[in-house]
Amino acid sequence: MTVPEFRPSHVVPPDGMATWAAPDAARPLVPLDPLLPVEVVERRGDWALARCSNGWSAWVDGRLLLSVPQGPPAAGQPAARTADPRPLLAAAEGALGRYRQWVEELLAGQLDREAFAERARGTRIGAVVDGDAVWLYDARHERWCFCDGASLVTFAVSEGPTADGDATDAAGAEKAAGAERREDAGKGDRPTAERFPPPVDRPGDRP
């Protein structure tokens, strides 16, 4: 049997990573070692099937994997692009504007408390700006993202991975909330959305 060539596409986060036998969080396996190179061979929503250099594979929360920089594309191939932060910035700006409008209507007597609560139900807005660094909450994928002005990377997740991933509520990108609970799942002192301000050690500074 021919063993497929191992070409790492990601590394495990610095504090290790939980694994599962299937993308349903019902059958946990042994965790992966910190900074272990892995190759993502399949994705199902937030889940990723990570293969190690010895051929062993397991399902992990793909949002937490750290991408390995790839070499330049060969001639004739399009250059790879990092995630554009502008759509998420626009979604946060729009959601905040709508929330402010509801507050204005409440204070002006145009909405009662019950109507205000109904309109605001499920709204989650999260943004922390520190100079050229920005942390944005992406409610559609239930994660915090770090932005250095040019690209987005996942910083922390607020819920466990789901199989539908991008198929989650499309309006969720307009939701937010400052501090969102995240299940720790044994990941030690990993930064979570509950801790403000964000730590000085930014994801972009990681090796």
Secondary structure, 3 states (H helix, E strand, C coil): CCCCCCCCCEECCCCCEEEECCCCCCCEEEEECCCCEEEEEEEECCEEEEECCCCCEEEEEHHHCEECCCCCCCCCCCCCCCECCHHHHHHHHHHHHHHHHHHHHHHCCCCCHHHHHHHHCCCCCCEEEECCEEEEEECCCCEEEEECCCCEEEEEECCCCCCCHHHCCHHHHHCCCCCCCCCCCCCCCCCCCCCCCCCCCCHHHCC
